[in-house]
Amino acid sequence: MTNASATKDKPSAGDPIPPKCSVIEVHVGELKQIFNAIDPSPFRDKDLDPKAEEFIVGWAKELPRDAALALVVDLDREAGLPDEAAVLRDAIHEFFTQRAQAYGRRLRELFRVGRTSLVIGLVALTSAIALGDFLAALMKGSRIGEIVRESLTIGGWVSMWRPLEIFLYDWWPIRSETRLSERLAAMPVRIRYANTTGPDAWREDWPAVSPKGERASSEVRPRTLNQAS
């Protein structure tokens, strides 16, 4: 954890870091190392590299749950495009927003399964108890009847295991991941430059072109493919 004054040691760009903010620091040689190299999506839609995601999320989990988060990327080159910090911020925010939405869908699906399992479990428990009582009354005074009734009752309660597991234990870790992703999706992002490379080093890095140019080229590319087809 560092404070905001640490970002003033080197040239930097991006969002201002609020005071008393818990800062997650990532050190990379190039910005493209933060993102998944095999993801063909545009810059703002790229997935984070699994190791970078694990590092950021792991650091955030070690901080207090109510702490304000910020991300500072230490970069081993000079500044490139004027808006690269904004592009990086938007890409990271988009990734964690999608992550939060995925956890939200997972939680809703879990509750749906839980409700269905609860109905099935209650029906099975009620049927087992009713059948056990019926057989016990049918074999009144028989030890076997009592054994059958107890066995059916135990089996009925075992059928309640799944919904109880969902509503008591399974949901809250997913909810915690959702809230963490929402905090990461809202954190300020700043780049801190090292000034250790030449001024054109950014051309080999991410993003290699201006996002405006990227959007323009992406609009032209589908029309070219349609004409070819």
PASEBA-1860 file (N, C-alpha, C; in nm, 3 decimals):
! residues 229
1> MTNASATK> 0.084/-0.118/0.000/0.000/0.000/0.000/0.088/0.124/0.000 ~ 0.052/0.220/-0.082/0.126/0.345/-0.089/0.028/0.460/-0.081 ~ 0.080/0.581/-0.070/-0.008/0.697/-0.069/0.004/0.773/-0.200 ~ -0.077/0.876/-0.213/-0.084/0.947/-0.341/0.045/1.020/-0.372 ~ 0.122/1.059/-0.271/0.244/1.134/-0.297/0.347/1.052/-0.370 ~ 0.335/0.917/-0.364/0.432/0.832/-0.433/0.422/0.846/-0.583 ~ 0.306/0.886/-0.633/0.289/0.900/-0.777/0.360/1.023/-0.831 ~ 0.410/1.111/-0.743/0.476/1.233/-0.789/0.626/1.215/-0.809
9> DKPSAGDP> 0.678/1.096/-0.774/0.821/1.074/-0.786/0.865/1.067/-0.932 ~ 0.776/1.026/-1.021/0.808/1.011/-1.162/0.700/1.081/-1.245 ~ 0.730/1.112/-1.372/0.625/1.167/-1.459/0.508/1.069/-1.468 ~ 0.388/1.119/-1.464/0.272/1.032/-1.464/0.157/1.099/-1.537 ~ 0.056/1.018/-1.569/-0.062/1.067/-1.638/-0.180/0.979/-1.600 ~ -0.298/1.036/-1.605/-0.417/0.959/-1.575/-0.501/1.024/-1.468 ~ -0.580/0.944/-1.399/-0.670/0.995/-1.297/-0.592/1.040/-1.173 ~ -0.637/1.146/-1.107/-0.576/1.184/-0.980/-0.605/1.079/-0.874
17> IPPKCSVI> -0.507/1.051/-0.788/-0.523/0.954/-0.681/-0.571/1.027/-0.556 ~ -0.690/0.995/-0.507/-0.741/1.064/-0.388/-0.654/1.036/-0.265 ~ -0.654/1.127/-0.169/-0.580/1.101/-0.045/-0.641/0.986/0.033 ~ -0.560/0.922/0.116/-0.601/0.808/0.198/-0.660/0.697/0.112 ~ -0.599/0.677/-0.003/-0.646/0.575/-0.097/-0.548/0.458/-0.096 ~ -0.600/0.337/-0.093/-0.516/0.218/-0.100/-0.477/0.193/-0.245 ~ -0.349/0.202/-0.273/-0.301/0.196/-0.411/-0.246/0.057/-0.443 ~ -0.295/0.001/-0.552/-0.242/-0.124/-0.607/-0.140/-0.087/-0.714
25> EVHVGELK> -0.018/-0.134/-0.701/0.088/-0.099/-0.795/0.124/-0.218/-0.882 ~ 0.129/-0.195/-1.011/0.167/-0.297/-1.109/0.287/-0.245/-1.188 ~ 0.392/-0.322/-1.198/0.512/-0.281/-1.270/0.527/-0.368/-1.394 ~ 0.524/-0.305/-1.512/0.538/-0.378/-1.639/0.634/-0.302/-1.730 ~ 0.692/-0.375/-1.822/0.779/-0.311/-1.919/0.699/-0.241/-2.028 ~ 0.583/-0.302/-2.065/0.497/-0.247/-2.168/0.351/-0.262/-2.124 ~ 0.267/-0.169/-2.165/0.127/-0.176/-2.126/0.058/-0.301/-2.180 ~ 0.101/-0.347/-2.296/0.034/-0.463/-2.354/0.053/-0.589/-2.271
33> QIFNAIDP> 0.151/-0.589/-2.179/0.170/-0.704/-2.093/0.055/-0.722/-1.994 ~ -0.022/-0.617/-1.971/-0.135/-0.626/-1.879/-0.251/-0.702/-1.942 ~ -0.253/-0.709/-2.076/-0.369/-0.764/-2.145/-0.338/-0.899/-2.208 ~ -0.444/-0.976/-2.229/-0.432/-1.108/-2.288/-0.387/-1.096/-2.433 ~ -0.273/-1.155/-2.465/-0.214/-1.138/-2.597/-0.296/-1.205/-2.707 ~ -0.373/-1.308/-2.675/-0.447/-1.380/-2.779/-0.589/-1.326/-2.798 ~ -0.627/-1.225/-2.718/-0.760/-1.167/-2.732/-0.762/-1.070/-2.850 ~ -0.843/-1.096/-2.955/-0.843/-1.010/-3.074/-0.933/-0.887/-3.060
41> SPFRDKDL> -0.994/-0.868/-2.944/-1.089/-0.757/-2.927/-1.018/-0.623/-2.935 ~ -1.093/-0.515/-2.964/-1.035/-0.380/-2.958/-0.982/-0.351/-2.818 ~ -0.900/-0.246/-2.809/-0.829/-0.216/-2.685/-0.922/-0.210/-2.564 ~ -1.031/-0.135/-2.577/-1.118/-0.115/-2.461/-1.193/-0.241/-2.420 ~ -1.197/-0.342/-2.507/-1.271/-0.465/-2.477/-1.179/-0.583/-2.447 ~ -1.049/-0.560/-2.443/-0.957/-0.670/-2.419/-0.968/-0.724/-2.277 ~ -0.949/-0.855/-2.262/-0.940/-0.915/-2.130/-0.801/-0.890/-2.071 ~ -0.795/-0.880/-1.940/-0.666/-0.870/-1.874/-0.592/-1.002/-1.884
49> DPKAEEFI> -0.461/-0.993/-1.883/-0.380/-1.115/-1.874/-0.416/-1.186/-1.743 ~ -0.430/-1.320/-1.744/-0.469/-1.391/-1.621/-0.378/-1.362/-1.502 ~ -0.248/-1.349/-1.526/-0.156/-1.321/-1.416/-0.176/-1.179/-1.363 ~ -0.201/-1.084/-1.454/-0.225/-0.947/-1.410/-0.356/-0.938/-1.332 ~ -0.459/-1.007/-1.380/-0.587/-1.008/-1.308/-0.570/-1.069/-1.169 ~ -0.499/-1.182/-1.162/-0.478/-1.248/-1.034/-0.402/-1.158/-0.938 ~ -0.302/-1.086/-0.990/-0.223/-0.996/-0.905/-0.308/-0.882/-0.851 ~ -0.385/-0.817/-0.939/-0.467/-0.703/-0.897/-0.576/-0.746/-0.799
57> VGWAKELP> -0.646/-0.853/-0.832/-0.754/-0.901/-0.746/-0.699/-0.950/-0.613 ~ -0.586/-1.021/-0.617/-0.526/-1.072/-0.494/-0.484/-0.959/-0.401 ~ -0.425/-0.852/-0.458/-0.385/-0.737/-0.376/-0.508/-0.670/-0.316 ~ -0.613/-0.654/-0.398/-0.734/-0.589/-0.350/-0.799/-0.667/-0.236 ~ -0.793/-0.799/-0.241/-0.853/-0.881/-0.136/-0.779/-0.867/-0.003 ~ -0.652/-0.830/-0.008/-0.575/-0.813/0.115/-0.604/-0.679/0.183 ~ -0.671/-0.590/0.113/-0.702/-0.458/0.168/-0.837/-0.460/0.239 ~ -0.862/-0.365/0.328/-0.993/-0.359/0.394/-1.107/-0.346/0.294
65> RDAALALV> -1.221/-0.406/0.325/-1.332/-0.409/0.232/-1.390/-0.271/0.204 ~ -1.372/-0.180/0.298/-1.427/-0.045/0.279/-1.323/0.054/0.229 ~ -1.203/0.005/0.194/-1.096/0.094/0.148/-1.121/0.140/0.005 ~ -1.092/0.268/-0.021/-1.098/0.319/-0.158/-0.976/0.266/-0.234 ~ -0.999/0.217/-0.355/-0.892/0.154/-0.433/-0.847/0.244/-0.547 ~ -0.721/0.230/-0.583/-0.665/0.298/-0.700/-0.557/0.208/-0.759 ~ -0.534/0.223/-0.889/-0.433/0.143/-0.957/-0.328/0.234/-1.018 ~ -0.201/0.208/-0.987/-0.089/0.280/-1.047/-0.004/0.179/-1.124
73> VDLDREAG> 0.014/0.204/-1.252/0.093/0.116/-1.338/0.229/0.181/-1.359 ~ 0.335/0.120/-1.306/0.471/0.164/-1.331/0.516/0.109/-1.464 ~ 0.552/0.200/-1.556/0.581/0.162/-1.694/0.726/0.196/-1.727 ~ 0.797/0.099/-1.783/0.939/0.117/-1.815/0.958/0.184/-1.951 ~ 0.892/0.292/-1.974/0.914/0.373/-2.094/0.857/0.511/-2.071 ~ 0.885/0.600/-2.168/0.832/0.735/-2.160/0.687/0.739/-2.207 ~ 0.623/0.851/-2.184/0.484/0.868/-2.225/0.471/0.860/-2.376 ~ 0.359/0.803/-2.422/0.333/0.792/-2.564/0.218/0.880/-2.606
81> LPDEAAVL> 0.106/0.819/-2.646/-0.009/0.896/-2.688/-0.068/0.973/-2.569 ~ -0.120/1.092/-2.593/-0.174/1.173/-2.482/-0.289/1.106/-2.409 ~ -0.366/1.023/-2.479/-0.484/0.964/-2.416/-0.466/0.818/-2.378 ~ -0.340/0.769/-2.374/-0.321/0.627/-2.344/-0.362/0.593/-2.201 ~ -0.348/0.687/-2.108/-0.391/0.661/-1.970/-0.542/0.645/-1.963 ~ -0.615/0.727/-2.040/-0.761/0.717/-2.043/-0.805/0.586/-2.109 ~ -0.734/0.544/-2.213/-0.766/0.418/-2.279/-0.742/0.301/-2.184 ~ -0.630/0.306/-2.111/-0.601/0.201/-2.014/-0.708/0.196/-1.905
89> RDAIHEFF> -0.746/0.312/-1.854/-0.850/0.318/-1.751/-0.981/0.259/-1.801 ~ -1.022/0.299/-1.922/-1.148/0.249/-1.977/-1.144/0.098/-1.997 ~ -1.031/0.047/-2.042/-1.019/-0.097/-2.065/-1.026/-0.175/-1.934 ~ -0.958/-0.126/-1.832/-0.961/-0.193/-1.702/-1.100/-0.184/-1.639 ~ -1.161/-0.067/-1.647/-1.297/-0.052/-1.593/-1.395/-0.143/-1.666 ~ -1.384/-0.151/-1.797/-1.474/-0.236/-1.875/-1.455/-0.383/-1.836 ~ -1.329/-0.425/-1.818/-1.303/-0.564/-1.782/-1.368/-0.600/-1.649 ~ -1.347/-0.516/-1.549/-1.401/-0.548/-1.417/-1.553/-0.527/-1.411
97> TQRAQAYG> -1.606/-0.439/-1.494/-1.752/-0.427/-1.504/-1.812/-0.555/-1.560 ~ -1.750/-0.609/-1.665/-1.796/-0.735/-1.721/-1.781/-0.848/-1.619 ~ -1.673/-0.844/-1.543/-1.650/-0.946/-1.439/-1.759/-0.939/-1.332 ~ -1.794/-0.817/-1.290/-1.901/-0.801/-1.190/-2.034/-0.851/-1.245 ~ -2.062/-0.821/-1.371/-2.187/-0.867/-1.431/-2.191/-1.019/-1.442 ~ -2.076/-1.080/-1.472/-2.071/-1.226/-1.482/-2.097/-1.289/-1.345 ~ -2.038/-1.233/-1.240/-2.065/-1.284/-1.106/-2.211/-1.262/-1.068 ~ -2.269/-1.149/-1.110/-2.410/-1.124/-1.082/-2.500/-1.228/-1.148
105> RRLRELFR> -2.469/-1.262/-1.275/-2.547/-1.366/-1.344/-2.529/-1.501/-1.275 ~ -2.407/-1.527/-1.232/-2.380/-1.654/-1.162/-2.460/-1.662/-1.032 ~ -2.469/-1.549/-0.960/-2.543/-1.546/-0.834/-2.693/-1.566/-0.858 ~ -2.746/-1.500/-0.960/-2.888/-1.517/-0.992/-2.918/-1.662/-1.030 ~ -2.829/-1.723/-1.108/-2.848/-1.862/-1.147/-2.840/-1.954/-1.026 ~ -2.749/-1.923/-0.934/-2.738/-2.004/-0.812/-2.866/-1.997/-0.729 ~ -2.922/-1.877/-0.715/-3.047/-1.863/-0.640/-3.162/-1.933/-0.710 ~ -3.161/-1.931/-0.843/-3.266/-2.002/-0.918/-3.258/-2.152/-0.890
113> VGRTSLVI> -3.135/-2.206/-0.896/-3.116/-2.347/-0.864/-3.154/-2.375/-0.719 ~ -3.121/-2.280/-0.630/-3.154/-2.297/-0.489/-3.304/-2.304/-0.466 ~ -3.379/-2.216/-0.533/-3.525/-2.218/-0.516/-3.585/-2.348/-0.568 ~ -3.535/-2.391/-0.684/-3.585/-2.518/-0.740/-3.550/-2.634/-0.648 ~ -3.427/-2.634/-0.598/-3.384/-2.741/-0.508/-3.464/-2.740/-0.378 ~ -3.499/-2.620/-0.332/-3.577/-2.609/-0.208/-3.716/-2.670/-0.225 ~ -3.779/-2.641/-0.340/-3.912/-2.699/-0.365/-3.903/-2.850/-0.372 ~ -3.803/-2.901/-0.445/-3.786/-3.047/-0.457/-3.758/-3.108/-0.321
121> GLVALTSA> -3.672/-3.041/-0.243/-3.636/-3.094/-0.112/-3.755/-3.098/-0.018 ~ -3.838/-2.991/-0.018/-3.955/-2.988/0.069/-4.056/-3.096/0.031 ~ -4.075/-3.115/-0.101/-4.166/-3.220/-0.147/-4.114/-3.357/-0.105 ~ -3.982/-3.379/-0.123/-3.923/-3.507/-0.085/-3.931/-3.530/0.065 ~ -3.904/-3.425/0.145/-3.910/-3.438/0.290/-4.051/-3.467/0.338 ~ -4.148/-3.393/0.284/-4.288/-3.414/0.323/-4.335/-3.555/0.285 ~ -4.299/-3.599/0.165/-4.339/-3.732/0.119/-4.275/-3.841/0.204 ~ -4.146/-3.820/0.237/-4.075/-3.920/0.316/-4.135/-3.933/0.456
129> IALGDFLA> -4.167/-3.820/0.519/-4.226/-3.823/0.653/-4.365/-3.887/0.649 ~ -4.444/-3.847/0.549/-4.580/-3.903/0.537/-4.576/-4.053/0.512 ~ -4.487/-4.096/0.422/-4.476/-4.238/0.392/-4.424/-4.316/0.512 ~ -4.328/-4.255/0.583/-4.276/-4.323/0.701/-4.382/-4.341/0.808 ~ -4.462/-4.237/0.832/-4.569/-4.247/0.931/-4.673/-4.351/0.889 ~ -4.703/-4.354/0.760/-4.801/-4.451/0.710/-4.752/-4.594/0.731 ~ -4.627/-4.620/0.694/-4.573/-4.755/0.709/-4.559/-4.793/0.856 ~ -4.521/-4.696/0.939/-4.509/-4.725/1.082/-4.644/-4.759/1.142
137> ALMKGSRI> -4.750/-4.689/1.098/-4.884/-4.718/1.147/-4.934/-4.852/1.094 ~ -4.894/-4.883/0.969/-4.934/-5.009/0.908/-4.872/-5.128/0.981 ~ -4.745/-5.108/1.024/-4.674/-5.214/1.097/-4.663/-5.176/1.244 ~ -4.772/-5.133/1.301/-4.775/-5.084/1.439/-4.724/-5.191/1.535 ~ -4.632/-5.148/1.621/-4.575/-5.240/1.719/-4.456/-5.317/1.666 ~ -4.423/-5.300/1.536/-4.310/-5.371/1.478/-4.186/-5.283/1.480 ~ -4.075/-5.345/1.518/-3.948/-5.271/1.518/-3.908/-5.231/1.378 ~ -3.941/-5.312/1.281/-3.907/-5.282/1.141/-3.978/-5.156/1.095
145> GEIVRESL> -4.102/-5.137/1.137/-4.176/-5.018/1.100/-4.109/-4.892/1.149 ~ -4.058/-4.894/1.273/-3.987/-4.778/1.326/-3.859/-4.751/1.250 ~ -3.788/-4.859/1.214/-3.663/-4.843/1.137/-3.691/-4.781/1.000 ~ -3.798/-4.829/0.936/-3.835/-4.776/0.804/-3.871/-4.628/0.815 ~ -3.950/-4.592/0.918/-3.989/-4.452/0.934/-3.869/-4.363/0.958 ~ -3.776/-4.405/1.047/-3.657/-4.325/1.074/-3.570/-4.313/0.950 ~ -3.560/-4.421/0.873/-3.478/-4.418/0.751/-3.535/-4.320/0.649 ~ -3.667/-4.323/0.631/-3.730/-4.231/0.537/-3.717/-4.086/0.583
153> TIGGWVSM> -3.728/-4.063/0.714/-3.713/-3.927/0.766/-3.572/-3.874/0.742 ~ -3.473/-3.959/0.769/-3.335/-3.918/0.743/-3.313/-3.890/0.595 ~ -3.367/-3.978/0.510/-3.354/-3.956/0.366/-3.420/-3.827/0.322 ~ -3.534/-3.793/0.382/-3.601/-3.668/0.348/-3.519/-3.546/0.385 ~ -3.456/-3.551/0.503/-3.372/-3.437/0.543/-3.245/-3.428/0.459 ~ -3.194/-3.543/0.415/-3.077/-3.540/0.326/-3.111/-3.470/0.195 ~ -3.236/-3.483/0.148/-3.276/-3.415/0.025/-3.276/-3.264/0.038 ~ -3.274/-3.214/0.163/-3.268/-3.069/0.187/-3.125/-3.018/0.192
161> WRPLEIFL> -3.027/-3.105/0.174/-2.887/-3.065/0.186/-2.848/-2.959/0.084 ~ -2.887/-2.979/-0.042/-2.846/-2.887/-0.149/-2.902/-2.746/-0.130 ~ -3.033/-2.727/-0.111/-3.082/-2.589/-0.092/-3.024/-2.523/0.033 ~ -3.004/-2.600/0.141/-2.945/-2.542/0.261/-2.802/-2.498/0.235 ~ -2.727/-2.576/0.157/-2.589/-2.540/0.124/-2.586/-2.411/0.042 ~ -2.679/-2.399/-0.052/-2.682/-2.280/-0.137/-2.716/-2.155/-0.055 ~ -2.822/-2.161/0.024/-2.871/-2.042/0.093/-2.791/-2.009/0.219 ~ -2.714/-2.104/0.270/-2.633/-2.077/0.388/-2.487/-2.046/0.356
169> YDWWPIRS> -2.431/-2.108/0.251/-2.287/-2.100/0.231/-2.243/-2.055/0.092 ~ -2.310/-2.101/-0.015/-2.257/-2.083/-0.150/-2.270/-1.942/-0.204 ~ -2.371/-1.866/-0.160/-2.400/-1.739/-0.224/-2.307/-1.627/-0.183 ~ -2.265/-1.623/-0.057/-2.192/-1.505/-0.010/-2.052/-1.490/-0.068 ~ -1.976/-1.600/-0.100/-1.847/-1.576/-0.168/-1.866/-1.513/-0.306 ~ -1.972/-1.551/-0.377/-1.997/-1.491/-0.509/-2.036/-1.345/-0.494 ~ -2.115/-1.315/-0.393/-2.153/-1.175/-0.367/-2.031/-1.091/-0.334 ~ -1.937/-1.148/-0.259/-1.815/-1.075/-0.225/-1.732/-1.046/-0.350
177> ETRLSERL> -1.724/-1.143/-0.442/-1.651/-1.122/-0.567/-1.719/-1.015/-0.651 ~ -1.852/-1.012/-0.650/-1.924/-0.910/-0.726/-1.892/-0.771/-0.674 ~ -1.897/-0.754/-0.543/-1.868/-0.623/-0.484/-1.724/-0.582/-0.507 ~ -1.631/-0.676/-0.500/-1.491/-0.643/-0.525/-1.472/-0.598/-0.669 ~ -1.535/-0.667/-0.764/-1.523/-0.629/-0.904/-1.584/-0.492/-0.929 ~ -1.694/-0.460/-0.861/-1.755/-0.328/-0.875/-1.661/-0.219/-0.822 ~ -1.590/-0.247/-0.714/-1.494/-0.149/-0.661/-1.377/-0.131/-0.757 ~ -1.330/-0.240/-0.815/-1.219/-0.232/-0.911/-1.262/-0.161/-1.039
185> AAMPVRIR> -1.389/-0.176/-1.076/-1.438/-0.112/-1.198/-1.454/0.038/-1.181 ~ -1.449/0.087/-1.058/-1.467/0.230/-1.034/-1.338/0.298/-0.987 ~ -1.229/0.224/-0.974/-1.107/0.282/-0.918/-1.036/0.372/-1.019 ~ -0.972/0.480/-0.974/-0.890/0.562/-1.063/-0.766/0.485/-1.108 ~ -0.721/0.513/-1.229/-0.605/0.445/-1.287/-0.505/0.551/-1.333 ~ -0.380/0.532/-1.298/-0.275/0.627/-1.334/-0.152/0.551/-1.382 ~ -0.085/0.608/-1.482/0.040/0.550/-1.533/0.156/0.634/-1.482 ~ 0.259/0.566/-1.434/0.380/0.634/-1.387/0.495/0.589/-1.477
193> YANTTGPD> 0.557/0.685/-1.546/0.657/0.654/-1.648/0.798/0.653/-1.588 ~ 0.885/0.569/-1.648/1.019/0.551/-1.593/1.125/0.637/-1.661 ~ 1.097/0.685/-1.783/1.196/0.765/-1.857/1.327/0.690/-1.878 ~ 1.318/0.562/-1.909/1.439/0.483/-1.930/1.457/0.440/-2.075 ~ 1.364/0.477/-2.163/1.373/0.436/-2.303/1.359/0.558/-2.392 ~ 1.376/0.532/-2.520/1.367/0.639/-2.617/1.224/0.689/-2.632 ~ 1.206/0.807/-2.689/1.072/0.867/-2.700/0.978/0.793/-2.793 ~ 1.030/0.704/-2.879/0.945/0.631/-2.972/0.913/0.489/-2.924
201> AWREDWPA> 0.949/0.456/-2.799/0.926/0.320/-2.750/0.778/0.285/-2.746 ~ 0.691/0.385/-2.730/0.548/0.360/-2.722/0.492/0.299/-2.849 ~ 0.561/0.320/-2.963/0.510/0.268/-3.091/0.507/0.115/-3.094 ~ 0.590/0.052/-3.011/0.590/-0.094/-3.004/0.499/-0.145/-2.893 ~ 0.433/-0.053/-2.825/0.355/-0.090/-2.708/0.207/-0.078/-2.739 ~ 0.126/-0.098/-2.640/-0.020/-0.087/-2.647/-0.062/0.045/-2.585 ~ -0.148/0.124/-2.644/-0.200/0.107/-2.781/-0.104/0.165/-2.884 ~ -0.087/0.096/-2.992/0.006/0.141/-3.095/-0.054/0.249/-3.183
209> VSPKGERA> -0.186/0.262/-3.181/-0.253/0.367/-3.259/-0.351/0.437/-3.168 ~ -0.391/0.554/-3.206/-0.490/0.629/-3.130/-0.622/0.555/-3.132 ~ -0.695/0.551/-3.019/-0.826/0.486/-3.019/-0.921/0.541/-3.123 ~ -0.910/0.671/-3.155/-0.995/0.728/-3.258/-0.964/0.664/-3.393 ~ -0.834/0.646/-3.420/-0.796/0.581/-3.544/-0.839/0.437/-3.548 ~ -0.835/0.371/-3.430/-0.878/0.232/-3.421/-1.026/0.218/-3.454 ~ -1.108/0.307/-3.398/-1.251/0.300/-3.424/-1.282/0.326/-3.572 ~ -1.210/0.419/-3.630/-1.233/0.448/-3.771/-1.197/0.329/-3.858
217> SSEVRPRT> -1.084/0.264/-3.827/-1.041/0.150/-3.907/-1.135/0.032/-3.888 ~ -1.190/0.016/-3.764/-1.282/-0.095/-3.740/-1.412/-0.076/-3.816 ~ -1.451/0.051/-3.840/-1.572/0.075/-3.918/-1.551/0.047/-4.065 ~ -1.430/0.070/-4.114/-1.402/0.049/-4.255/-1.385/-0.099/-4.285 ~ -1.324/-0.174/-4.191/-1.288/-0.313/-4.217/-1.407/-0.400/-4.254 ~ -1.524/-0.396/-4.184/-1.636/-0.481/-4.225/-1.687/-0.453/-4.364 ~ -1.685/-0.325/-4.407/-1.733/-0.294/-4.543/-1.641/-0.357/-4.647 ~ -1.509/-0.359/-4.619/-1.415/-0.421/-4.713/-1.441/-0.570/-4.724
225> LNQAS> -1.468/-0.635/-4.610/-1.493/-0.778/-4.612/-1.624/-0.809/-4.686 ~ -1.727/-0.725/-4.667/-1.853/-0.748/-4.736/-1.837/-0.735/-4.886 ~ -1.753/-0.639/-4.927/-1.732/-0.623/-5.072/-1.660/-0.745/-5.128 ~ -1.566/-0.799/-5.048/-1.491/-0.915/-5.095/-1.579/-1.037/-5.108 ~ -1.676/-1.044/-5.014/-1.765/-1.161/-5.021/-1.866/-1.149/-5.134
END
